[in-house]
Every structure is written in C-alpha cells, then in structure tokens.
Amino acid sequence: MHDGGAHTAVTYVDVKNGTMTKLLKLPSGGDTSYPGLVWHKKMLYVSYYSSHEGKTSIYLAKLKVKPKPAAEDETFGAETNPTGNPIGGGKGYRRLVSQSDYQVKSAEELLAALKQAKAGQVVYVDDKAEIDLTGGQKIVIPGGVTIASGRGRGNSQGALLYSNELATSPLFLAGGDKVRVTGLRLRGPDQKRRTEQMRKLHKEGRYYSIPNSDGIISMHPNLEVDNCELWGWSHAAVFLKRGASEAHIHHNYIHHNQRSGLGYGVCLDQSDALIEANLFDWCRHHIAGTGRPGTSYEARYNLVLENANGHSFDMHGGRDRKDGTDIAGDVIKIHHNTFKATGVRAIVIRGRPTQSAEIHHNWFMHPDPRRAVVQTNATGNMNVYRNRFTAARILKD
C-alpha cells in the first residue's frame, strides 16, 4: 500500500483485532508502481517496479515475517501438549513397537538377546513378563538397539523388569549411540525417602554407606526413553552422564524416586536432553542437573503432580559443587509445564547459567509467584515471564 505518496509500505493486517503493522517500506520510483508479494518457506518476497519517462526501475526485497500472536492464541501449561501422544504415555500412545528381531520372556533370554543384538535390531520383552534382574547390574544395551514392550497396547502395562538389590547402579547401561528403551516398566529396589536415616548418616560422615541405584545410565548421544514407567531408583531413574548429548526423555510416568538428598527422575551431568510430556510424582527433584559446564536441558509439556520432598525442577550451582564458581549449567529452557506441587518450589536455579535460563508459559498452582521460581547464590542470565499462577490462572508477565 502507498504511505503518504513518498514510498510503498508492506503492511501486516491482523484481521482478528484490526491492527496494522508496517513490515517493510520501499522507495517510490516514479509515476506508476506495481508491488507484488510471494510467500515461500516462511519468507515474504517483495517485488516492486515503476515506470517513469520510459524507464523502468525494479526493487526486490525479502523478509521473514512472524507476526506476534494475539493474546487469545497463547497457551500455558502442559495441557498444550502438541505431541500427539498422552502425557506420561500408556493407553493411547502411538509409537508402539510391533516388530522385533528377538522375543524374550525370561532373564536368560533377555541377556542372551542383548549380547547378540546389533544396531537397528529390536529386543521385545513379552507384555506379560515379570523378570527379576536382581544381581544383574550394568546390563549393556548395544548402540542402536531398541529394547521394547507394549505398555499402552490394549490393557497392557508392559513387561516388568526389576531389581531388589540396593546397589543396582545401573540396571541398564547404554552401550552406544541411539539406544531406545520403550514401553517397559523398570522398578528399582528402594522407594523410601529414609529422611531420618540419611540425616543421621550425614552427621556421622557415612552418607553414602547405603548403596544407590539408577535405572538407566548413558554416556552416549541420542538415548531415547519413552512410554516407560520408572520408579524406585534411589539416585535417578535416568542418569545422563558426560557424553550423553541430545537425549530425549518423553511420555514416561516417573515416580517414587525420592531418597533424601538424592531422588531424581532425570539427572544430568555435563549432558543435555529434551524432557517432554512426562508425568512426574513422588520424586525429590523430578529434573536435576549438576550445573557443571556442558549441562543443559529443555523441559516442556510435563505434568508435575502434588507429591514431592524437594523442589520440582533444579539446576545445581558452583556452591553446591564447591568448585569456586557460581555456574549453574549452560542453557535451561522450561516452558509449557504444569506444576501442582504447591508445598515445594517449582523451579530453583542455584547459580548463574553461562548462557541463559528462559522460564515462560508455565502454569504454576502456587498462589505466590515468588514461591514458584527462584534463583539462588547468584543472579543474571535468567528470564521469567508470561506464566500463569493458581487455579484461577492469573497471568504474570
């Protein structure tokens, strides 16, 4: 459209509220002008030419247009869930494994299959199987191998794999890149908090005299854990150590990992992960990071239920590690999660991220925003904005 006769303006018109936003202006080149617009791969290409005294001038421009969404288009909390699968997995989950290279029903068959399996192959555990793996620590899942069962298929809860030994750390160890664990139930040996016991041992300097357990440990890229139920792991249900980049932990039900002082659903140490659409309950920290450089995570579309003995999402800082810094990880993205555990803080960042912490579009049931999200020991590199609070969904920008 022409703007005052001096130049041509390309304007975005929001038909919902009647507002107009000028995106681009081009100079007027003569008596007659003919602007043209072409959309291609989210780019707006503008051609404009004019004729004056027998000469034609041509102007070309392109810009990426992303109009600010109207307020009514904003979404908050986990109910946004655009993944196409139910939060926590189970019934309705669509990425079920139906074909396999090995089918197993016992511990012996499972261990034998994992020793033989090659990248790209699937070891399927019978949906009704309940396999005692006590004493079978560090069972290696070779790189590129999927171990699966049918949680959510019909009325199936998926195969149950468990250990009763406190020193199970871990039950499964990713042996390479692109390991997938899906559709299983992994039960650890210790669902207790042991609060008084751990307090006493701490005073005596014997805190780690009781062995710890982990469900899955990875030190390799591209671990995927999906549609599983994981509980009873005193340290962590999933522990991502240095080298475990680009992990994807999604659509799981993670609960009762709650030993006092430990008790993590997903724990990261110099690793990074996308953690989405999980159902969390009864953990000390549902997500925790050591905060060492190289530790990052994005948490989205997760539903945190009411029960916990510590804040829900965490990133440790240098004062926790006693390394003389205030570093609390690199990049932290926490958005579109719902936090129902109002008896504890939702998010605690215990230092300053080296790059940024962005916390937005979450739904906190906490009546006081200051109770929901805090940064301790240091300030900076953290932005908290556009979140809703309480059941009344009060917006705080």
C-alpha positions as CSV (number, residue, x, y, z in Angstrom):
1,M,0.0,0.0,0.0
2,H,1.1,3.6,-0.6
3,D,2.1,5.6,2.5
4,G,1.9,9.3,2.1
5,G,2.9,9.1,-1.6
6,A,6.6,9.1,-0.7
7,H,7.1,5.3,-0.5
8,T,5.4,2.0,-0.7
9,A,4.8,0.1,2.6
10,V,4.2,-3.6,3.0
11,T,1.8,-3.9,6.0
12,Y,0.6,-6.9,8.0
13,V,-3.1,-6.7,8.8
14,D,-4.4,-8.7,11.8
15,V,-8.0,-9.4,10.9
16,K,-8.8,-10.5,14.5
17,N,-8.2,-7.2,16.1
18,G,-8.0,-4.8,13.2
19,T,-4.4,-3.7,13.8
20,M,-1.9,-3.0,11.1
21,T,1.9,-3.4,11.4
22,K,4.3,-1.9,8.9
23,L,6.8,-4.6,7.9
24,L,8.8,-3.1,5.1
25,K,8.9,0.1,3.0
26,L,10.2,0.6,-0.5
27,P,11.0,3.9,-2.2
28,S,8.7,5.3,-4.9
29,G,10.4,5.1,-8.2
30,G,8.1,7.0,-10.5
31,D,4.6,7.7,-11.7
32,T,3.2,4.2,-11.7
33,S,4.0,1.3,-9.3
34,Y,3.0,-2.3,-9.2
35,P,4.0,-4.1,-6.0
36,G,3.9,-8.0,-5.9
37,L,4.2,-10.4,-2.9
38,V,5.2,-14.1,-2.9
39,W,5.3,-16.4,0.1
40,H,7.8,-19.2,0.0
41,K,9.0,-21.3,3.0
42,K,8.0,-18.7,5.6
43,M,9.8,-15.9,3.6
44,L,8.0,-13.0,2.1
45,Y,9.5,-11.9,-1.3
46,V,8.5,-8.4,-2.4
47,S,8.9,-7.2,-5.9
48,Y,8.2,-3.6,-6.8
49,Y,8.7,-1.8,-10.1
50,S,7.7,1.5,-11.5
51,S,7.8,3.3,-14.9
52,H,8.7,6.9,-15.4
53,E,9.6,8.7,-18.7
54,G,10.1,5.4,-20.4
55,K,12.5,3.9,-17.8
56,T,11.6,1.0,-15.5
57,S,13.1,0.7,-12.0
58,I,12.9,-2.7,-10.2
59,Y,13.2,-3.2,-6.4
60,L,13.5,-6.6,-4.7
61,A,13.4,-7.5,-1.1
62,K,12.7,-10.4,1.2
63,L,12.0,-10.7,4.9
64,K,10.9,-13.4,7.4
65,V,7.5,-12.5,8.8
66,K,6.4,-13.8,12.2
67,P,3.6,-11.7,13.5
68,K,3.2,-11.5,17.2
69,P,0.4,-13.9,18.3
70,A,-2.8,-12.5,19.7
71,A,-3.2,-12.9,23.4
72,E,-6.0,-15.4,22.9
73,D,-3.6,-17.6,20.9
74,E,-1.2,-18.0,23.8
75,T,-1.1,-21.3,25.6
76,F,0.1,-22.1,29.1
77,G,0.9,-25.3,30.9
78,A,1.2,-29.0,29.9
79,E,-2.3,-29.2,28.6
80,T,-1.0,-27.5,25.4
81,N,0.8,-30.9,24.6
82,P,1.1,-30.8,20.8
83,T,3.0,-34.1,20.7
84,G,0.0,-36.2,19.6
85,N,0.6,-38.7,22.5
86,P,-0.7,-38.6,26.1
87,I,1.3,-37.1,28.8
88,G,3.0,-40.0,30.7
89,G,2.4,-42.4,27.9
90,G,0.4,-45.6,28.3
91,K,-3.0,-46.0,26.8
92,G,-3.2,-44.0,23.6
93,Y,0.5,-43.9,22.9
94,R,1.0,-44.3,19.2
95,R,4.7,-45.1,18.8
96,L,4.4,-48.7,19.9
97,V,6.9,-51.3,18.6
98,S,5.2,-54.1,16.7
99,Q,8.1,-55.9,15.0
100,S,11.1,-57.4,16.6
101,D,14.3,-59.5,16.0
102,Y,14.3,-61.2,19.4
103,Q,11.3,-62.1,21.6
104,V,12.1,-62.9,25.2
105,K,10.2,-63.9,28.4
106,S,13.0,-64.6,30.9
107,A,16.2,-63.1,32.3
108,E,18.3,-65.7,30.5
109,E,16.6,-65.0,27.1
110,L,16.9,-61.2,27.6
111,L,20.6,-61.3,28.5
112,A,21.3,-63.6,25.6
113,A,19.4,-61.4,23.1
114,L,21.2,-58.3,24.2
115,K,24.6,-59.9,23.7
116,Q,23.7,-60.8,20.1
117,A,21.7,-57.8,19.1
118,K,23.1,-55.4,16.5
119,A,22.4,-51.8,15.7
120,G,18.9,-51.4,14.2
121,Q,17.5,-54.5,15.9
122,V,14.7,-54.8,18.4
123,V,14.6,-57.0,21.6
124,Y,11.0,-57.3,22.6
125,V,10.0,-58.4,26.1
126,D,6.7,-60.2,26.3
127,D,4.0,-57.8,27.6
128,K,3.1,-60.1,30.5
129,A,6.6,-60.9,31.5
130,E,7.9,-60.1,35.0
131,I,11.6,-60.6,35.1
132,D,13.8,-60.5,38.2
133,L,17.2,-59.0,37.3
134,T,18.5,-58.8,40.8
135,G,22.3,-59.2,40.7
136,G,22.4,-58.3,37.0
137,Q,23.9,-54.9,37.2
138,K,25.1,-52.8,34.2
139,I,23.2,-54.8,31.6
140,V,24.5,-53.3,28.4
141,I,22.1,-52.3,25.6
142,P,24.3,-52.2,22.5
143,G,24.4,-49.0,20.4
144,G,21.5,-48.6,18.0
145,V,19.4,-51.4,19.7
146,T,15.9,-51.0,21.0
147,I,14.6,-52.9,24.0
148,A,10.8,-52.7,24.0
149,S,7.5,-53.9,25.4
150,G,3.8,-53.0,24.9
151,R,2.9,-50.5,27.6
152,G,-0.4,-49.0,26.4
153,R,-1.3,-51.7,23.9
154,G,-4.8,-52.7,24.9
155,N,-4.8,-53.1,28.6
156,S,-1.1,-54.0,28.8
157,Q,1.1,-52.2,31.4
158,G,4.2,-53.5,29.6
159,A,6.8,-56.0,30.8
160,L,8.1,-55.5,34.4
161,L,11.9,-55.6,34.8
162,Y,13.1,-55.2,38.3
163,S,15.9,-55.5,40.8
164,N,15.8,-55.8,44.6
165,E,19.4,-55.1,45.2
166,L,20.2,-51.6,46.6
167,A,23.5,-51.4,44.7
168,T,21.9,-51.7,41.3
169,S,23.7,-48.8,39.5
170,P,22.6,-49.0,36.8
171,L,20.2,-51.7,35.8
172,F,20.7,-50.8,32.1
173,L,23.7,-49.1,30.6
174,A,23.5,-47.6,27.1
175,G,26.4,-49.2,25.2
176,G,26.5,-46.7,22.3
177,D,24.7,-44.1,20.3
178,K,20.9,-44.3,19.6
179,V,19.8,-46.7,22.2
180,R,16.0,-46.7,22.8
181,V,14.1,-48.0,25.8
182,T,10.4,-48.0,25.3
183,G,7.1,-49.5,26.6
184,L,8.7,-51.1,29.7
185,R,8.2,-50.9,33.5
186,L,11.5,-50.5,35.3
187,R,11.2,-50.9,39.1
188,G,14.1,-50.2,41.4
189,P,15.0,-51.5,44.8
190,D,14.2,-48.5,47.0
191,Q,11.1,-46.3,47.0
192,K,11.8,-44.9,50.5
193,R,12.8,-41.4,51.5
194,R,14.9,-42.6,54.5
195,T,14.9,-39.0,55.8
196,E,15.9,-39.6,59.4
197,Q,18.3,-42.4,58.5
198,M,20.1,-40.3,55.9
199,R,20.3,-37.3,58.3
200,K,21.9,-39.5,60.9
201,L,24.4,-40.9,58.4
202,H,25.2,-37.5,57.1
203,K,26.2,-36.3,60.6
204,E,28.3,-39.4,61.0
205,G,30.1,-38.8,57.7
206,R,28.6,-42.0,56.3
207,Y,26.0,-40.7,53.9
208,Y,26.9,-43.0,51.0
209,S,27.3,-46.1,53.2
210,I,23.9,-47.2,51.9
211,P,24.3,-48.2,48.2
212,N,22.5,-46.2,45.5
213,S,20.6,-47.3,42.4
214,D,19.9,-46.0,38.9
215,G,17.5,-47.3,36.3
216,I,19.3,-46.3,33.1
217,I,22.7,-44.6,32.6
218,S,24.0,-43.3,29.4
219,M,27.3,-41.7,28.3
220,H,26.5,-41.7,24.6
221,P,24.4,-39.5,22.3
222,N,20.8,-39.8,21.3
223,L,19.4,-42.0,24.1
224,E,15.6,-42.2,23.9
225,V,13.5,-43.3,26.8
226,D,9.8,-43.2,26.0
227,N,6.5,-44.6,27.2
228,C,8.0,-46.3,30.2
229,E,7.1,-46.4,33.9
230,L,10.2,-45.9,36.1
231,W,10.2,-45.9,39.9
232,G,12.1,-47.0,43.0
233,W,15.5,-45.7,42.0
234,S,17.3,-44.0,44.9
235,H,19.6,-41.9,42.8
236,A,17.9,-41.4,39.5
237,A,15.5,-43.2,37.1
238,V,17.6,-41.9,34.2
239,F,21.1,-40.6,34.7
240,L,22.7,-38.8,31.7
241,K,26.4,-38.5,32.2
242,R,29.1,-36.7,30.2
243,G,28.8,-37.6,26.6
244,A,25.0,-38.2,26.7
245,S,24.1,-35.4,24.3
246,E,20.7,-34.9,22.6
247,A,18.9,-37.4,24.9
248,H,15.1,-37.5,24.5
249,I,13.2,-38.5,27.6
250,H,9.5,-38.3,26.9
251,H,6.0,-39.7,27.6
252,N,7.1,-41.6,30.7
253,Y,5.5,-42.0,34.1
254,I,8.3,-41.3,36.6
255,H,7.6,-41.6,40.3
256,H,8.8,-42.6,43.8
257,N,12.5,-41.8,43.2
258,Q,12.8,-39.9,46.4
259,R,15.8,-40.8,48.7
260,S,16.6,-37.9,50.9
261,G,19.4,-35.8,49.4
262,L,19.1,-37.6,46.1
263,G,16.0,-39.0,44.4
264,Y,15.9,-37.7,40.8
265,G,13.6,-38.5,38.0
266,V,16.1,-37.4,35.3
267,C,19.6,-36.3,36.4
268,L,22.1,-34.6,34.0
269,D,25.8,-34.2,34.4
270,Q,27.6,-32.4,31.5
271,S,24.9,-33.7,29.2
272,D,21.9,-32.3,27.5
273,A,18.3,-33.5,26.9
274,L,14.8,-32.7,25.8
275,I,12.5,-33.8,28.5
276,E,8.9,-33.6,27.5
277,A,5.3,-34.9,28.1
278,N,6.3,-36.8,31.2
279,L,4.1,-37.4,34.3
280,F,6.1,-36.8,37.5
281,D,5.1,-37.6,41.1
282,W,6.9,-38.5,44.3
283,C,10.4,-37.6,43.4
284,R,12.7,-35.3,45.4
285,H,13.7,-33.4,42.2
286,H,11.9,-34.6,39.0
287,I,14.7,-33.0,36.9
288,A,18.1,-32.1,38.3
289,G,21.4,-31.0,36.8
290,T,24.9,-30.9,38.4
291,G,25.3,-27.5,36.8
292,R,28.8,-28.2,35.5
293,P,29.6,-26.5,32.2
294,G,28.0,-28.6,29.4
295,T,24.9,-29.3,31.4
296,S,21.7,-28.1,29.6
297,Y,18.1,-29.2,29.3
298,E,14.7,-28.2,27.8
299,A,11.6,-29.3,29.8
300,R,8.3,-28.8,28.1
301,Y,4.7,-30.2,28.3
302,N,5.5,-32.1,31.6
303,L,2.8,-32.5,34.3
304,V,4.1,-32.4,37.9
305,L,1.7,-33.9,40.4
306,E,1.2,-32.9,44.0
307,N,3.7,-35.0,45.9
308,A,7.4,-34.2,46.4
309,N,10.1,-33.8,49.1
310,G,12.0,-31.2,47.3
311,H,11.6,-28.6,44.5
312,S,10.5,-29.9,41.2
313,F,13.0,-28.8,38.6
314,D,16.5,-28.0,39.5
315,M,20.0,-26.9,38.4
316,H,22.8,-27.0,40.9
317,G,25.3,-24.2,41.1
318,G,29.0,-23.9,41.9
319,R,28.4,-23.5,45.6
320,D,26.8,-27.0,45.6
321,R,29.8,-28.4,43.9
322,K,32.2,-26.3,45.9
323,D,34.2,-25.5,42.8
324,G,34.7,-21.8,43.4
325,T,32.2,-20.7,40.7
326,D,28.5,-19.7,40.5
327,I,27.9,-21.6,37.3
328,A,24.5,-23.3,37.0
329,G,24.6,-25.1,33.7
330,D,24.6,-23.6,30.2
331,V,21.1,-23.4,28.7
332,I,17.9,-24.1,30.6
333,K,14.5,-23.9,28.9
334,I,11.4,-24.5,30.9
335,H,8.1,-23.8,29.3
336,H,4.6,-25.1,29.0
337,N,4.7,-27.3,32.1
338,T,2.1,-27.6,34.8
339,F,3.2,-27.7,38.5
340,K,0.7,-28.9,41.0
341,A,3.1,-29.5,43.9
342,T,2.5,-26.2,45.8
343,G,4.2,-27.4,49.0
344,V,7.6,-27.0,47.4
345,R,9.1,-24.6,45.0
346,A,8.6,-25.4,41.3
347,I,11.9,-24.3,39.9
348,V,15.2,-23.5,41.7
349,I,18.3,-22.4,39.7
350,R,21.2,-22.4,42.1
351,G,23.5,-20.1,40.4
352,R,24.0,-18.3,37.1
353,P,23.8,-20.2,33.8
354,T,26.7,-19.5,31.4
355,Q,24.2,-18.6,28.7
356,S,20.5,-18.4,29.7
357,A,17.6,-19.7,31.6
358,E,14.2,-19.0,30.0
359,I,11.1,-19.8,32.0
360,H,7.8,-19.0,30.4
361,H,4.3,-20.1,29.6
362,N,4.1,-22.5,32.5
363,W,1.1,-22.9,34.8
364,F,2.0,-22.9,38.5
365,M,-0.6,-23.7,41.1
366,H,1.4,-21.6,43.5
367,P,-0.5,-18.5,44.7
368,D,2.7,-16.5,45.2
369,P,5.0,-16.2,42.1
370,R,8.0,-15.7,44.5
371,R,7.4,-19.1,45.9
372,A,7.3,-20.8,42.5
373,V,10.6,-19.8,40.8
374,V,13.8,-18.7,42.5
375,Q,17.4,-18.1,41.6
376,T,19.8,-18.5,44.5
377,N,23.5,-17.9,45.2
378,A,23.9,-15.6,42.1
379,T,21.8,-13.6,39.7
380,G,21.7,-13.0,36.0
381,N,21.2,-14.8,32.7
382,M,17.7,-15.8,33.8
383,N,14.3,-14.6,32.4
384,V,11.0,-15.4,33.9
385,Y,7.9,-14.1,32.0
386,R,4.4,-14.9,30.7
387,N,3.5,-17.6,33.3
388,R,0.2,-18.3,35.0
389,F,-0.4,-18.8,38.7
390,T,-3.0,-20.5,40.8
391,A,-6.1,-22.4,39.6
392,A,-7.5,-19.1,38.6
393,R,-4.7,-18.8,36.0
394,I,-3.5,-15.3,37.0
395,L,-1.0,-14.1,34.4
396,K,2.3,-12.6,35.5
397,D,4.5,-11.0,32.8
